[in-house]
Amino acid sequence: MQPEPRPLPDSLTRLLAVPERRPLPSRPAPARKDGAPRAPDQRSAHAALETAILRGFVVSLSALVWLAVLALSVRHIAR
């Protein structure tokens, strides 16, 4: 039995036909005219610290879950 071929909706065919446009890479801001160095962006340092803490939490939680699964597997095999 052959399935009935159904045409794709217009919106989906439009999405498939148009290639995806990627934004241009952002350019670094030009240096100040008086030659003074720019102050480091405090928001990016804060975001980097937040990201590092979050990644550490996720990795440690993942390690605890793997250790629990391993302990339960060893306990099951030992019985």
Number of C-alpha atoms within 10 A of each C-alpha: 3 4 5 6 6 6 7 9 8 9 9 9 11 11 10 10 9 8 8 8 6 6 6 6 6 6 6 6 7 7 10 9 7 6 7 8 9 10 6 8 8 9 9 10 11 11 11 12 12 12 12 12 12 12 12 12 12 12 12 12 12 12 12 12 12 12 12 12 12 12 12 12 11 11 10 9 8 7 5
